[in-house]
Amino acid sequence: MIDVQRSAERFVTTTDWLVSRHSFSFGQHYDPDDVGFGPLLVCNEDVLSVGSGFDAHPHSGVDIVTWVLDGELTHRDSEGNSGVVRPGRVQRLRAGSGIEHSERNEGTRPAHYVQMWVASDRPDEDPEYAQRDLGEELAAGGLVTVASGPDLYKGTSALGLASRGAFHVARLSAGDDVELPTAPLLHVLVARGAVDGDAVGRLDAGDAMRCRSVAGLRLRAAAPGELLVWEMHVPAG
């Protein structure tokens, strides 16, 4: 089964410094029938004004993956970690038993990024922070495995996840074709550009699809863009 969520259907939070589009219930926006998809609890597409951001706040029991589309985002946390995330570089924060972090736009233009939270299978572990540069792999085309649970994609350079799933990114040129992983649950966000698929038709920037027990699904790029793909090995329910 495939459900398509159009960009215009997402909840939106707007302030004088932030525009945040939510794929699931978040903050003041609550729908009891849409609080996540499997272990994927949050998928927010944010545009953060220069000089603004989120001051120190706590998290626990989730892995937080941040993917920047434009600009940059600066991270600092209570474990002494810090880093700047830019396009082509992924950031993963394992909140584990508890951590505080801040995220601010200290760059010179708005920061446009997607942040995703996935429930941890090991919520009592110590917090952990990591970054990875994917520039060369993305340039080669195809689906790049960015982060993965311990029993998937062994032998790759994927960052570790405390969850039975994996996160992939594809940077596509017009006409490129990509086959999605086979898993009980897939969540696919068109972060930029547009794609076509025989089973779903056209998906434009900001559109997403939620797939249950679908195998061999292929998407073709109708315009240059990026796909963000979560593969989750939990019972489809």
PATOR-363045 format. One record per residue: x, y, z of N, C-alpha, C in turn; residue in one letter; chain. Coordinates in nm, 2 decimals. Layout:
// PATOR-363045
       nx       ny       nz      cax      cay      caz       cx       cy       cz   fimi   kolgu
        X        Y        Z        X        Y        Z        X        Y        Z      A       A
...
***
This chain:
// PATOR-363045
       nx       ny       nz      cax      cay      caz       cx       cy       cz   fimi   kolgu
     0.08    -0.12     0.00     0.00     0.00     0.00     0.09     0.12     0.00      M       A
     0.05     0.23    -0.08     0.12     0.35    -0.09     0.03     0.47    -0.06      I       A
     0.06     0.55     0.04    -0.01     0.67     0.07     0.08     0.79     0.03      D       A
     0.03     0.88    -0.05     0.10     1.00    -0.09     0.05     1.12     0.00      V       A
     0.15     1.20     0.05     0.12     1.32     0.12     0.18     1.44     0.04      Q       A
     0.09     1.52     0.00     0.13     1.64    -0.08     0.19     1.75     0.01      R       A
     0.28     1.83    -0.04     0.34     1.93     0.04     0.24     2.02     0.11      S       A
     0.13     2.06     0.03     0.03     2.15     0.08    -0.05     2.09     0.20      A       A
    -0.04     1.96     0.21    -0.12     1.89     0.32    -0.05     1.89     0.45      E       A
     0.08     1.93     0.46     0.16     1.92     0.58     0.12     2.03     0.67      R       A
     0.13     2.01     0.80     0.11     2.11     0.90     0.23     2.21     0.89      F       A
     0.20     2.34     0.91     0.30     2.44     0.90     0.31     2.53     1.03      V       A
     0.43     2.55     1.08     0.45     2.64     1.19     0.52     2.76     1.13      T       A
     0.47     2.88     1.15     0.54     3.00     1.10     0.56     3.10     1.22      T       A
     0.68     3.15     1.23     0.71     3.26     1.32     0.79     3.36     1.25      T       A
     0.84     3.47     1.32     0.91     3.57     1.25     1.05     3.53     1.21      D       A
     1.10     3.40     1.26     1.23     3.36     1.23     1.23     3.21     1.17      W       A
     1.12     3.15     1.17     1.12     3.01     1.13     0.99     2.98     1.05      L       A
     1.01     2.90     0.94     0.90     2.83     0.87     0.93     2.68     0.88      V       A
     0.84     2.60     0.94     0.86     2.46     0.96     0.74     2.38     0.91      S       A
     0.77     2.29     0.81     0.66     2.21     0.75     0.68     2.07     0.81      R       A
     0.57     2.01     0.87     0.58     1.89     0.94     0.50     1.78     0.87      H       A
     0.57     1.67     0.85     0.51     1.55     0.79     0.42     1.48     0.88      S       A
     0.44     1.49     1.02     0.36     1.43     1.12     0.32     1.53     1.22      F       A
     0.24     1.49     1.32     0.20     1.58     1.43     0.33     1.63     1.49      S       A
     0.32     1.76     1.53     0.44     1.82     1.59     0.40     1.95     1.66      F       A
     0.45     1.97     1.78     0.42     2.10     1.85     0.27     2.12     1.87      G       A
     0.22     2.24     1.83     0.08     2.27     1.85    -0.01     2.20     1.75      Q       A
     0.05     2.13     1.65    -0.03     2.06     1.55    -0.04     1.91     1.59      H       A
    -0.16     1.87     1.61    -0.18     1.73     1.66    -0.29     1.66     1.59      Y       A
    -0.26     1.55     1.53    -0.36     1.46     1.47    -0.33     1.32     1.53      D       A
    -0.42     1.27     1.61    -0.40     1.14     1.68    -0.38     1.02     1.58      P       A
    -0.42     1.04     1.45    -0.40     0.94     1.35    -0.27     0.96     1.27      D       A
    -0.19     1.06     1.31    -0.07     1.09     1.23     0.04     1.14     1.32      D       A
     0.09     1.05     1.40     0.19     1.08     1.50     0.33     1.03     1.46      V       A
     0.34     0.97     1.34     0.46     0.91     1.29     0.43     0.80     1.20      G       A
     0.54     0.74     1.15     0.53     0.63     1.06     0.63     0.52     1.10      F       A
     0.58     0.42     1.16     0.68     0.32     1.22     0.76     0.40     1.33      G       A
     0.89     0.37     1.33     0.98     0.44     1.43     1.01     0.59     1.39      P       A
     0.97     0.63     1.27     1.00     0.77     1.23     0.89     0.86     1.29      L       A
     0.94     0.94     1.38     0.85     1.02     1.46     0.83     1.16     1.41      L       A
     0.94     1.21     1.35     0.94     1.35     1.31     1.01     1.36     1.17      V       A
     0.96     1.44     1.08     1.02     1.48     0.96     0.98     1.62     0.93      C       A
     1.07     1.71     0.97     1.04     1.85     0.96     1.13     1.92     0.86      N       A
     1.07     1.99     0.77     1.15     2.07     0.67     1.14     2.22     0.72      E       A
     1.26     2.27     0.76     1.27     2.40     0.82     1.34     2.50     0.73      D       A
     1.30     2.63     0.74     1.38     2.74     0.69     1.40     2.83     0.81      V       A
     1.53     2.85     0.84     1.57     2.92     0.96     1.64     3.05     0.93      L       A
     1.59     3.17     0.98     1.65     3.30     0.94     1.79     3.31     0.99      S       A
     1.87     3.40     0.93     2.00     3.43     0.97     2.00     3.48     1.11      V       A
     2.09     3.43     1.20     2.11     3.48     1.33     2.00     3.43     1.43      G       A
     1.92     3.33     1.39     1.82     3.28     1.48     1.84     3.13     1.50      S       A
     1.76     3.07     1.58     1.77     2.93     1.60     1.71     2.88     1.73      G       A
     1.74     2.75     1.76     1.68     2.69     1.88     1.79     2.69     1.99      F       A
     1.76     2.75     2.10     1.85     2.75     2.22     1.85     2.61     2.28      D       A
     1.94     2.59     2.38     1.96     2.46     2.44     1.83     2.40     2.49      A       A
     1.80     2.27     2.45     1.68     2.20     2.48     1.71     2.05     2.49      H       A
     1.63     1.98     2.57     1.67     1.84     2.59     1.60     1.74     2.49      P       A
     1.66     1.63     2.47     1.61     1.51     2.39     1.65     1.39     2.46      H       A
     1.58     1.28     2.45     1.62     1.15     2.49     1.54     1.04     2.41      S       A
     1.60     0.93     2.40     1.53     0.81     2.33     1.51     0.82     2.19      G       A
     1.58     0.91     2.12     1.57     0.92     1.97     1.70     0.94     1.91      V       A
     1.72     0.90     1.78     1.83     0.94     1.70     1.78     1.05     1.61      D       A
     1.86     1.16     1.60     1.82     1.28     1.53     1.91     1.30     1.41      I       A
     1.86     1.29     1.29     1.93     1.30     1.17     1.90     1.44     1.10      V       A
     2.00     1.51     1.06     1.98     1.64     1.00     2.05     1.65     0.86      T       A
     1.97     1.69     0.76     2.02     1.70     0.63     1.99     1.84     0.57      W       A
     2.10     1.91     0.54     2.09     2.05     0.50     2.08     2.06     0.35      V       A
     1.98     2.14     0.30     1.96     2.16     0.16     2.03     2.29     0.11      L       A
     2.03     2.39     0.20     2.09     2.52     0.16     2.13     2.59     0.29      D       A
     2.24     2.66     0.28     2.29     2.74     0.40     2.37     2.64     0.49      G       A
     2.36     2.68     0.62     2.44     2.60     0.72     2.37     2.60     0.86      E       A
     2.39     2.50     0.94     2.33     2.49     1.07     2.44     2.45     1.17      L       A
     2.45     2.53     1.28     2.55     2.51     1.38     2.49     2.43     1.50      T       A
     2.56     2.32     1.54     2.51     2.24     1.65     2.61     2.25     1.77      H       A
     2.56     2.26     1.89     2.64     2.25     2.01     2.56     2.17     2.11      R       A
     2.63     2.09     2.19     2.55     2.01     2.29     2.62     2.00     2.42      D       A
     2.54     1.94     2.52     2.59     1.94     2.66     2.70     1.84     2.68      S       A
     2.73     1.76     2.58     2.85     1.66     2.59     2.98     1.73     2.54      E       A
     2.97     1.85     2.49     3.09     1.92     2.45     3.11     1.91     2.30      G       A
     3.02     1.85     2.22     3.03     1.84     2.08     2.98     1.97     2.01      N       A
     3.04     2.00     1.90     2.99     2.11     1.81     3.02     2.07     1.67      S       A
     2.95     2.13     1.58     2.97     2.11     1.44     2.89     2.20     1.35      G       A
     2.93     2.22     1.23     2.85     2.30     1.13     2.81     2.20     1.02      V       A
     2.68     2.20     0.99     2.63     2.11     0.88     2.60     2.19     0.76      V       A
     2.65     2.14     0.64     2.62     2.21     0.52     2.57     2.11     0.42      R       A
     2.52     2.15     0.30     2.48     2.06     0.20     2.59     1.95     0.17      P       A
     2.54     1.83     0.16     2.63     1.72     0.13     2.70     1.65     0.25      G       A
     2.66     1.71     0.37     2.72     1.65     0.50     2.60     1.62     0.59      R       A
     2.60     1.50     0.64     2.49     1.46     0.73     2.53     1.47     0.88      V       A
     2.44     1.50     0.97     2.47     1.50     1.11     2.37     1.41     1.18      Q       A
     2.42     1.32     1.27     2.34     1.23     1.35     2.37     1.26     1.50      R       A
     2.27     1.28     1.57     2.28     1.30     1.72     2.20     1.19     1.78      L       A
     2.27     1.10     1.85     2.20     0.99     1.93     2.18     1.05     2.07      R       A
     2.05     1.08     2.10     2.01     1.14     2.23     2.03     1.04     2.34      A       A
     2.00     0.91     2.31     2.01     0.81     2.41     1.94     0.84     2.55      G       A
     2.02     0.83     2.66     1.96     0.85     2.79     1.93     1.00     2.82      S       A
     1.98     1.09     2.73     1.95     1.23     2.75     2.06     1.32     2.72      G       A
     2.03     1.43     2.65     2.13     1.53     2.60     2.06     1.66     2.58      I       A
     2.13     1.77     2.59     2.07     1.90     2.55     2.16     1.95     2.44      E       A
     2.09     2.01     2.34     2.16     2.07     2.23     2.10     2.20     2.18      H       A
     2.17     2.28     2.11     2.12     2.40     2.04     2.15     2.39     1.90      S       A
     2.07     2.46     1.82     2.09     2.46     1.67     2.06     2.60     1.62      E       A
     2.16     2.66     1.56     2.14     2.80     1.52     2.20     2.82     1.38      R       A
     2.14     2.92     1.31     2.19     2.96     1.18     2.29     3.08     1.20      N       A
     2.42     3.05     1.20     2.52     3.15     1.22     2.59     3.18     1.08      E       A
     2.52     3.14     0.97     2.57     3.17     0.84     2.52     3.30     0.79      G       A
     2.53     3.32     0.66     2.50     3.45     0.59     2.37     3.44     0.51      T       A
     2.30     3.33     0.51     2.17     3.32     0.43     2.08     3.22     0.51      R       A
     1.95     3.22     0.48     1.86     3.13     0.55     1.91     2.98     0.54      P       A
     1.89     2.91     0.65     1.93     2.77     0.65     1.80     2.69     0.62      A       A
     1.81     2.61     0.51     1.70     2.52     0.47     1.74     2.38     0.49      H       A
     1.67     2.31     0.58     1.72     2.17     0.61     1.60     2.08     0.65      Y       A
     1.62     1.95     0.65     1.52     1.85     0.69     1.58     1.78     0.82      V       A
     1.50     1.78     0.92     1.54     1.71     1.04     1.44     1.60     1.07      Q       A
     1.50     1.48     1.10     1.42     1.36     1.12     1.46     1.30     1.25      M       A
     1.36     1.25     1.33     1.38     1.18     1.46     1.33     1.04     1.44      W       A
     1.41     0.94     1.48     1.37     0.80     1.47     1.38     0.74     1.62      V       A
     1.28     0.67     1.66     1.28     0.61     1.79     1.39     0.52     1.81      A       A
     1.46     0.52     1.92     1.57     0.43     1.95     1.53     0.30     2.00      S       A
     1.60     0.19     1.96     1.58     0.06     2.02     1.66     0.05     2.15      D       A
     1.75     0.14     2.17     1.84     0.14     2.29     1.84     0.27     2.35      R       A
     1.73     0.31     2.41     1.72     0.45     2.47     1.80     0.48     2.59      P       A
     1.86     0.38     2.65     1.94     0.40     2.77     2.09     0.41     2.74      D       A
     2.13     0.41     2.61     2.27     0.42     2.58     2.32     0.56     2.60      E       A
     2.45     0.58     2.61     2.51     0.71     2.62     2.49     0.79     2.49      D       A
     2.47     0.92     2.50     2.46     1.01     2.38     2.58     1.00     2.30      P       A
     2.56     1.02     2.17     2.67     1.02     2.07     2.64     1.11     1.96      E       A
     2.75     1.18     1.91     2.74     1.28     1.80     2.83     1.24     1.68      Y       A
     2.78     1.25     1.56     2.87     1.22     1.45     2.83     1.30     1.32      A       A
     2.92     1.33     1.23     2.90     1.39     1.10     2.96     1.30     1.00      Q       A
     2.92     1.31     0.87     2.98     1.24     0.76     2.96     1.32     0.63      R       A
     3.07     1.34     0.56     3.07     1.41     0.43     3.04     1.31     0.32      D       A
     2.93     1.34     0.24     2.88     1.24     0.14     2.90     1.30     0.00      L       A
     2.98     1.41    -0.02     2.99     1.48    -0.15     3.03     1.39    -0.26      G       A
     3.13     1.31    -0.25     3.18     1.23    -0.36     3.08     1.11    -0.39      E       A
     3.02     1.05    -0.29     2.93     0.94    -0.31     2.80     0.99    -0.38      E       A
     2.75     1.11    -0.34     2.63     1.16    -0.40     2.66     1.20    -0.54      L       A
     2.78     1.25    -0.57     2.81     1.29    -0.71     2.81     1.17    -0.80      A       A
     2.84     1.05    -0.75     2.84     0.93    -0.83     2.70     0.88    -0.87      A       A
     2.60     0.93    -0.81     2.46     0.89    -0.84     2.41     0.77    -0.76      G       A
     2.29     0.75    -0.78     2.22     0.63    -0.71     2.19     0.67    -0.56      G       A
     2.14     0.56    -0.50     2.10     0.58    -0.36     2.22     0.55    -0.27      L       A
     2.25     0.65    -0.18     2.36     0.64    -0.09     2.31     0.62     0.05      V       A
     2.37     0.51     0.11     2.33     0.48     0.25     2.40     0.57     0.34      T       A
     2.33     0.65     0.42     2.38     0.75     0.50     2.40     0.71     0.65      V       A
     2.30     0.64     0.70     2.30     0.59     0.84     2.22     0.46     0.84      A       A
     2.26     0.37     0.93     2.20     0.24     0.93     2.21     0.18     1.07      S       A
     2.10     0.10     1.10     2.11     0.02     1.22     2.21    -0.09     1.21      G       A
     2.24    -0.16     1.33     2.36    -0.24     1.33     2.35    -0.37     1.25      P       A
     2.23    -0.41     1.21     2.22    -0.54     1.13     2.20    -0.51     0.98      D       A
     2.21    -0.39     0.94     2.19    -0.36     0.80     2.31    -0.29     0.74      L       A
     2.34    -0.31     0.61     2.45    -0.25     0.54     2.58    -0.25     0.61      Y       A
     2.61    -0.37     0.66     2.74    -0.39     0.72     2.86    -0.37     0.62      K       A
     2.97    -0.32     0.67     3.08    -0.30     0.58     3.08    -0.17     0.50      G       A
     2.97    -0.09     0.52     2.97     0.05     0.46     3.01     0.15     0.56      T       A
     3.02     0.27     0.51     3.07     0.38     0.60     2.95     0.46     0.66      S       A
     2.83     0.39     0.66     2.71     0.46     0.71     2.73     0.48     0.86      A       A
     2.68     0.60     0.91     2.67     0.63     1.05     2.58     0.53     1.12      L       A
     2.61     0.50     1.24     2.52     0.40     1.31     2.39     0.46     1.36      G       A
     2.29     0.38     1.36     2.16     0.42     1.42     2.12     0.31     1.52      L       A
     2.06     0.36     1.63     2.01     0.27     1.73     1.86     0.23     1.70      A       A
     1.84     0.19     1.57     1.71     0.15     1.53     1.72     0.05     1.41      S       A
     1.61    -0.03     1.39     1.62    -0.13     1.29     1.57    -0.07     1.16      R       A
     1.66     0.02     1.10     1.63     0.09     0.98     1.75     0.15     0.92      G       A
     1.73     0.22     0.81     1.84     0.29     0.74     1.79     0.41     0.68      A       A
     1.88     0.51     0.66     1.85     0.64     0.59     1.94     0.65     0.47      F       A
     1.87     0.68     0.36     1.94     0.69     0.23     1.91     0.82     0.16      H       A
     2.01     0.87     0.08     1.99     0.99     0.00     2.03     0.97    -0.14      V       A
     1.95     1.02    -0.23     1.99     1.02    -0.37     1.99     1.16    -0.43      A       A
     2.10     1.20    -0.49     2.10     1.33    -0.56     2.09     1.30    -0.71      R       A
     1.98     1.34    -0.77     1.95     1.29    -0.90     1.96     1.40    -1.01      L       A
     2.00     1.36    -1.13     1.99     1.45    -1.25     1.86     1.41    -1.32      S       A
     1.81     1.50    -1.40     1.69     1.47    -1.48     1.71     1.34    -1.56      A       A
     1.61     1.25    -1.55     1.62     1.13    -1.62     1.68     1.01    -1.55      G       A
     1.75     1.04    -1.43     1.80     0.93    -1.35     1.69     0.84    -1.30      D       A
     1.72     0.72    -1.28     1.63     0.62    -1.23     1.69     0.55    -1.10      D       A
     1.60     0.54    -1.00     1.65     0.48    -0.88     1.55     0.37    -0.83      V       A
     1.60     0.26    -0.78     1.51     0.16    -0.72     1.52     0.17    -0.57      E       A
     1.41     0.18    -0.51     1.40     0.19    -0.36     1.42     0.06    -0.29      L       A
     1.47     0.06    -0.17     1.49    -0.06    -0.09     1.35    -0.14    -0.07      P       A
     1.36    -0.26    -0.05     1.25    -0.34    -0.01     1.25    -0.36     0.14      T       A
     1.14    -0.31     0.21     1.13    -0.32     0.35     0.98    -0.31     0.39      A       A
     0.95    -0.35     0.51     0.81    -0.34     0.56     0.75    -0.20     0.55      P       A
     0.84    -0.10     0.58     0.80     0.04     0.58     0.90     0.12     0.50      L       A
     0.86     0.21     0.42     0.94     0.31     0.35     0.88     0.44     0.36      L       A
     0.96     0.54     0.39     0.91     0.68     0.39     1.00     0.76     0.29      H       A
     0.95     0.82     0.19     1.03     0.89     0.09     0.98     1.03     0.08      V       A
     1.07     1.12     0.10     1.05     1.27     0.08     1.12     1.32    -0.04      L       A
     1.05     1.39    -0.13     1.12     1.46    -0.24     1.16     1.60    -0.18      V       A
     1.29     1.60    -0.15     1.34     1.72    -0.08     1.36     1.84    -0.18      A       A
     1.39     1.81    -0.30     1.39     1.91    -0.41     1.37     1.84    -0.54      R       A
     1.33     1.92    -0.64     1.31     1.86    -0.77     1.17     1.79    -0.79      G       A
     1.17     1.69    -0.87     1.04     1.61    -0.90     1.08     1.47    -0.95      A       A
     0.99     1.38    -0.92     1.01     1.24    -0.96     0.88     1.18    -1.01      V       A
     0.89     1.08    -1.10     0.77     1.01    -1.15     0.79     0.86    -1.12      D       A
     0.68     0.80    -1.09     0.68     0.65    -1.06     0.55     0.59    -1.11      G       A
     0.56     0.47    -1.17     0.44     0.40    -1.22     0.33     0.38    -1.12      D       A
     0.37     0.36    -0.99     0.28     0.33    -0.89     0.22     0.46    -0.82      A       A
     0.29     0.57    -0.84     0.25     0.69    -0.76     0.23     0.82    -0.85      V       A
     0.26     0.81    -0.98     0.25     0.93    -1.06     0.37     1.03    -1.03      G       A
     0.34     1.16    -1.04     0.44     1.26    -1.02     0.44     1.31    -0.87      R       A
     0.56     1.32    -0.82     0.58     1.38    -0.68     0.67     1.50    -0.70      L       A
     0.63     1.61    -0.65     0.71     1.73    -0.66     0.77     1.76    -0.52      D       A
     0.86     1.87    -0.52     0.93     1.90    -0.40     0.83     1.92    -0.28      A       A
     0.87     1.86    -0.17     0.78     1.86    -0.05     0.68     1.75    -0.04      G       A
     0.66     1.68    -0.15     0.57     1.56    -0.15     0.64     1.44    -0.09      D       A
     0.56     1.36    -0.03     0.62     1.24     0.04     0.53     1.12     0.01      A       A
     0.58     1.00     0.03     0.50     0.88     0.02     0.54     0.79     0.13      M       A
     0.44     0.72     0.18     0.45     0.62     0.29     0.41     0.48     0.23      R       A
     0.51     0.39     0.23     0.49     0.26     0.16     0.49     0.15     0.26      C       A
     0.39     0.06     0.25     0.39    -0.06     0.34     0.40    -0.19     0.25      R       A
     0.50    -0.26     0.28     0.52    -0.39     0.21     0.52    -0.38     0.06      S       A
     0.59    -0.28     0.00     0.60    -0.26    -0.14     0.75    -0.30    -0.18      V       A
     0.76    -0.38    -0.29     0.89    -0.42    -0.33     0.91    -0.38    -0.48      A       A
     1.04    -0.35    -0.51     1.07    -0.32    -0.65     1.02    -0.18    -0.70      G       A
     1.00    -0.09    -0.61     0.94     0.04    -0.65     1.06     0.12    -0.71      L       A
     1.03     0.18    -0.83     1.13     0.26    -0.90     1.08     0.40    -0.92      R       A
     1.17     0.50    -0.91     1.13     0.64    -0.93     1.23     0.70    -1.03      L       A
     1.18     0.79    -1.12     1.26     0.85    -1.22     1.26     1.00    -1.20      R       A
     1.37     1.07    -1.21     1.38     1.21    -1.18     1.32     1.29    -1.30      A       A
     1.22     1.37    -1.28     1.16     1.45    -1.38     1.24     1.59    -1.39      A       A
     1.31     1.61    -1.28     1.39     1.74    -1.27     1.50     1.71    -1.17      A       A
     1.62     1.78    -1.18     1.72     1.75    -1.08     1.67     1.77    -0.94      P       A
     1.72     1.69    -0.85     1.67     1.70    -0.72     1.73     1.60    -0.62      G       A
     1.67     1.59    -0.50     1.72     1.50    -0.40     1.60     1.42    -0.34      E       A
     1.63     1.29    -0.31     1.53     1.21    -0.24     1.59     1.17    -0.10      L       A
     1.50     1.18     0.00     1.54     1.13     0.13     1.46     1.01     0.16      L       A
     1.52     0.89     0.19     1.45     0.77     0.20     1.48     0.70     0.33      V       A
     1.37     0.67     0.41     1.38     0.59     0.53     1.33     0.45     0.50      W       A
     1.42     0.35     0.53     1.39     0.21     0.52     1.37     0.15     0.66      E       A
     1.25     0.10     0.70     1.23     0.06     0.84     1.19    -0.09     0.84      M       A
     1.26    -0.17     0.92     1.23    -0.31     0.93     1.16    -0.34     1.06      H       A
     1.03    -0.30     1.06     0.94    -0.33     1.16     0.81    -0.39     1.10      V       A
     0.73    -0.46     1.17     0.61    -0.51     1.11     0.52    -0.40     1.05      P       A
     0.48    -0.42     0.93     0.38    -0.32     0.87     0.25    -0.33     0.94      A       A
     0.20    -0.23     1.00     0.07    -0.23     1.07     0.00    -0.11     1.06      G       A
***
